[in-house]
Amino acid sequence: MCEKIVIKDGSALLPDGLTVTDIELSNGVIARIGRRIPAGESSAVIDAEGKYVLPGFIDIHTNGIGGFDLTKGVYDAESGNFLSSEETYLNGLDNALKKYAGTGVTRAVLTSLASPVSDLLRVFRYVNTYRNDTRRQAWSEILAGIYVEGTFMKQVEYRGAHNPDYFNEPSRELFDELQRAAGGLIRIVNVVPEWGTPALDLIKYLTSKGIVCAAGHSGATGVQYSQAVANGTRLATHFLNGPTGSSTKPFDGGGAVESVLRADDVCTEIIADGYHVDKSYVMDTIKRKGFDDVVVITDSMFPTLLDGLQTFSILGVEGRVSSNGQYLQIADRGNALFGSTLTMDTAFSNILNWLTEPIEGIWYRLHAPLSFEEALLKSSDVCSKNPAKVIGIFEPKATSGANNLRDCTGSIETGKSADLVIADIGETRGERRVKIDRVFVKGRSI
């Protein structure tokens, strides 16, 4: 790794807006920001003139990419099965993290499907082994943790692409077993409120340990969901995507959707591919919740960036790739969707486009366009700053002291981890698209 790198003359997206400036990276952190930083002693100088320098993207909800699935391992196209020996799994994870980096992702929280507990324990141990393997450090820095999504779900009708045979009643003991196997890497857990007392007990327990409690795939009433929020739930799992209960009736506080929209303490995940949630509803959610309480995710699965795949099966659920390759469907359930093939560079581009065009809403009549610079800032908030805040890596914890700023990310500021994307943003037929040029993780050009 170069001890020192100077990025010259890029249009840097700083917290207060775009500025043409130089950025010095040293020992993994952003050391200086300013014009005409001397480059004579630098190990490397990168000319970014005409390009944008953005905070690295952070995807806090992704099942896999490039043929790799966190829960099942590496997909073998010839047999249609997943290979999960330890060495195959570790190499598959290595390749997946490279794929994430190629889409501008500098931190990813890998997400598990509902699966036999014994299988989860095994692959969580693999992930812990990977994270502690110094030979793989070049890519392991991208791995920001594990998101347990399917294990503590309940109702079959809200299963989405999860297999209900593997749902479990919320349990401190089961979580602790999973966390031991993962070596403490579990950062987010989906606990559906309709379990009642066992759910509230686990939510309080997780919150006391600094674990983010999420709730999605939920048929909870508004009252049940609000009780979960009161006990520590802070994240709505892929909000408005399919299996989320809603009710326009005045009984029981509505459903999960109504409770999330009312709750100031709950941040909403949005799959920003335009298929899982129509852009009108995305804009309405942003309007209702505010930019600070929206996080863009991909919910991507192993077919993402995997050419030639048309149909597949995972954990007993049959799926197929859409004819345009831009989303996945559950094979026997009409328009029910099955994760996504979205990548964060495309998600960022979509949000940027939606914010810079007038869009008719559903709950709101019209969303007026923002200026390009303001839209760029807000797109970065929902793709970088907000997800960093959700998993607690945007600013030092009160107990950790200022010296740990170097471990924080999500914005371009002096002292923070040097997690950056250099990109072109071109426009064709009115559509802006981000094209990744370089990615830096902790100051390392990858």
N, C-alpha and C positions, 0 to 999 in steps of 0.2 A: 504494500500500500504506500502511495506517495505520502510523505510527511506533510507536504504543503501543496495546495493547488489554488490557482487563481482563475476564476471564471471572469472573463473580460467583456464589458459592454453589453451584457444581456439586459432585457427588459424584465427586471425582477419584480415578482408580485410580493411586496412587503405588506405587513398588516394594514398600512394606511393607503395602499394603492401601488400602481405600477411606477417604477423608477428605473431609468437606464443607469446601471451602476456596475461596479466590480464586487465580487464576493470572494473572500479568501477562506479556504478550508484548511484546517490544520489539526492534526491528531484527532480526526473524527468529528470535529465541531466547526461551526461557523465562527471563524475568528474575527473577521472584519467585514464590514459592508461600507462601501464608499467609492468615490471616483478616484481613478488613477492610483490604485494600490500598486506599489512597485512589485514587479515580477522577477527581478533579477535573481533572487535567491530561491525562487520557487522550483520545485521538482517538476511541475507541469503547469502550462498555461493553456487555457481553453478559450477560444474565440467564440463568444455567444452573440455577436452582433446580429441583430435582426431576429433573434430567437427569444422565447420567453423562458424565464427561470421560475419554476413553480415549486411549492412545497410538495414533497412526495405524496402520492395517494396512499390512503390507508383503508383497506377492505376488512371490516370486522365480521363479515359473514360470507364465507366462501367454502364450499364443500370440496372443491378440487379444480384442476385445470390440466390440460395437456395429457389426458389419459390417466391421471392420478386422482384417487379419491381417498380422503382422510380415513374413512371407515373401512374401506375394502381393499385398498392398495392399488396396484397397477393393472389397468385393463389390457387384456390380451385379445386383440381383434380376431385372431385366427380361431380361437376357441369360444370367444364370447364370455370368458370367465375372468375373474380377477386373481392376480398373483400376489401373494402376501408373505412370502418368506422374508425374513428380516433384511437380508441384503437387497433383495428386489425392492422392498418397501422403502428402505433408506435412499436408494438410488432414484426411485420414483419421486420421493419427496424433494430430493435435490433438484431434479429436473423441473418439478412443479414450481419451486421457488424461483428458478431462472425464468420460467414463463411469466410468473407474476411480475418480476422485475422488468421484463420486456414490455409490459403494459403500463409502466410507471408506478407500480406498487412498491413501496419501501417498507411497509408493515402489513402483515396479513394474519387474521385470526381464523384458523382452519376449523371447520364446523362438522360435527358428527351427525350422522343419521341414526334413527332408532335401530338398534342392533342388539344381538345377544351380549350381555354384560361381559362374558368371557372374551368375546372378540374385541370389545372396546378396551378392556384392560390390556390386552396384548398390543394393540396398535398404539395406545397411549404410551406404553413402555417404549415402543419403537421411537415415537416422537421425542420422548425424553432423552433417549440414547442419542438421537440425531442432534438435539439442541446442545448436548454436552460434548460432542465430538469436535475437537479443535481443528481437525482436518477439513471440516465442512463449514468453518466460520464465515467464509466469503458469502455464503447464502443463508446461513442459519440466523443471521441478524434480522432477516425479513420476517422470520417466524415470531409473531407477537403473542401467541397463545392458542388455546383451544376453546371452542364454543360448543357446549353440549346442548344440542337442539332437541333431539327426538326422545331422549330417555325418559323425561318426566311429563310426557303428554298423556292425554286420557281418552278423549272422545273419538270414536272411529270416524264420524262424519267430518271431523276437522283434521284428519290425518295428513292431507295433502299427499306427498309422495313417500311418506313414512309408513312402515309396516306396523300396524297396531299390535301384532303379536309380541313386540319388543318394548311396549310401554311399561313403565314401572311407577308405582306409588312413590311420591317424593319421600326421601329418606336421608337423614344426615349420614348414616352409616354407609349407604351406597355412594353418596357423593364423596365421602372421605376415601373410600376404596378407590374410586376413579382418580381422585386428585393425587393419591399416593403413587399410583401407576404413572401418572403424567408428570410427576416430579414438581407439582405446584404450577403447571402450565395452564390449568383451566382458568379462564378469565371471565367467561360469560356462561350462564346456565339458564335455559328456558324452563320455567316452572309454571304450568298452567293453573290459574286460580281455582278452577272448578273442583280440584281435589279437596278444597276446604281446609280443615285444620292441618293436615300433613303438609299442604303447600305453604301455608302461612308460616309454619314452623321452620321449613327449609329456607324460605325466603329470608326470614330473620337471621337464621344461622349463616347463610351465605353473605348477607349484607355485613354482618359483624366481622367477617373475614376479608372484606374488601372485594368480594366477587360481585360482578354486575348481574343482577337478576333481570331476566327478560320474560315476556309473556306473549306468546303467539301460538298459532294453531289452536286457538282457544274459543270455546263456546260459552265462556263465562258470562254471567249477567254483569251489567254495569256495577251493581253493588259488590259482587265478588271481585271484579277487577279492581275497583277502588280500594277494597280491603287489602289486596295485594300491594297496591301502590303505597298505602299507609304503612305497610310493613317492610317496604324497601324495593319493590319492583320499579325499575327506572328505564326500561327499554322495551319498545313494542316491536316484536319480531316481524320482519317484512310486512309492515303495516299495509292494510287494504288488499294484500295479496290473498285471494281465494279464501283459505280457511280461517277467517277471523269473524267472530260473531257480531251481528249488528241488529238493532231493533229500533224502529221508529215509534214504538208504543211507549206509554208513560210508565210502564211497570218495571220495577227492579233496576231503575237507572239506565234502561236501554241495554246495550250489549258492550262487548269489549271495545268496538270502534268508538262508540259515544264516550266511554270512559277515558280512552286515550286522548281524544280531542279536548276533553275538559281538563285533563291533568297537566298542570304546569311542570310537574317533576318528571314527566315521562318523555323521553326522546324517541322519535319514530325512525325506524329503518325504512328506506324506500328502495326497491329494485328499479333502477332508472333505465330500463330497456324500452319502455313504451308499450310493452306487451303485458307484463304482469300487472302493471297499474297504468291506466291511460294518463297521458300527460295532463289532461284537464284536472284529474283527481290529484296528481302530484302537485300541481300549482295551487289547488285549493288547500291541500294539506299544509304546504309551506305558508300560505296566507293565514290559515287558522292557528298553526303552531308557532310560526316565526322561524327564521333561518337558523336560530341557535338550537332548535330542537328537532332538526332533521339530519339524518345521516344517510348518505347514499351507499348502498351495498351492491354487490353483484349477485349473491346467492348462486354463483357459478358452480357447475358440476364438471365431472371428468371429460365430457365430450367437448368442452370449450377448447378451441384451438387444436382440435383433433379431427383431421380431415377424413372424409369417406364414411363416417359412421352414420347409419340410418336408424337402426333399432338397437335396443339393448335391454338388459334386465339387471336390476341391482336390489338385493335383499328381498327378492320375491315380487318386486314391482316392475311391470313392463313399461318401457318408455320408448319414445321415438323423437328424432330430430325433425323440426319443422322443415317444410320444403325450401324455405329461404335460409335455413341454418341459423336463424337468429333467436330461437327459443326451443325449449323441450316440452313435450306433451306426455301425459300419462296415457298409455296406449288405449285403454278400454274405458276412458271416462270423458269422452267428448272434448271440450276445450279446456279441461283441467290441465294446468301447467306443472312441469316437473323440473324445478330449479331453473337455471338459465345458462346461456352461453355468453353472457355479458362479460366484458372486461372493463377495468376501471378507466382506461383512456376513452373508451366509447361512452361510458356512463358520464364522465366529465363533459365530453363533447355534447351529449344530449341535454344535460342540464344547462350548459352554456347557451345552446340554441333555444331552448324553451324560455329562458329568461330574457332573451333579446328579441322575442317576437310576441305580438299580441296573441293571447290564448283565451278562448272562451272557456270559462269554468263550468262546473256543475252546481256547486253551492254559491259561487260568486260569478257575477255576470261576465266580467272581463278582467284579465290580468294584463296591465299595461307593461310594455317592454322596458327593461333597464338599459342604461348605456353599456357599451362593451366592457369598460373597465369595472363598473359596479357589478355586472354579471360575472365577470371573471373572479372578482373577490368573493362573491357569494357562492360560486361553484367550488372554489377552493375551500370555503368554510365547510360545506357539506361533504366534501370528498377528502379533506385532510384535517382541518382543525377540529371539527365536531367529533369525528370518530376517535381522534387522539384524546379528546376530553372524556369520552365515554369510558375508555379503558385506562384512563388515568396516566397518560404519558404526554400530556400537553404542557403541564407545568409541574414543578416539584411538589410532592406531598408536604404538608405542613410539618411533618416529623422528620423529613429527610435532609433539610438544609439546602441552601442555594447551590452548593457544589454539585448537586445532582442534576442541574439544568442540562448538562451534557447528555443525559439520558432521555431528554424530552424532545418532542418532535411535533410536526403539524403546522409549523409556520417558519418563515425565514427571518430569524432573529439571532443576533450575536449571542454566542454561548450555547445555542441549541445544537442538537445532533445535526450533522450535515447530511440531511436526507432531502435530496433535490431532484427535480426533473428539468432537463432542458428540452424544449419542444418547439416545433413549428405549429402555428395555428393558422391553417389556410381556410379559404372559403370557396366553395364550388356550388353554383346554383343556389345561393342563399344559405347553404349549410356550412357551418364551421366544423372543422375536424382537427383534433389534436394528433400530431404525429411525433412520437417519442424519438428524440435524438440521443440523449444520454441520461443515465440514471445514476445517482450517487446514494449509497447507503453508508451512513456513518463515515462520510468522507471518502469512501472507496468508490471509484468509478467502475460500475459493473455492466 
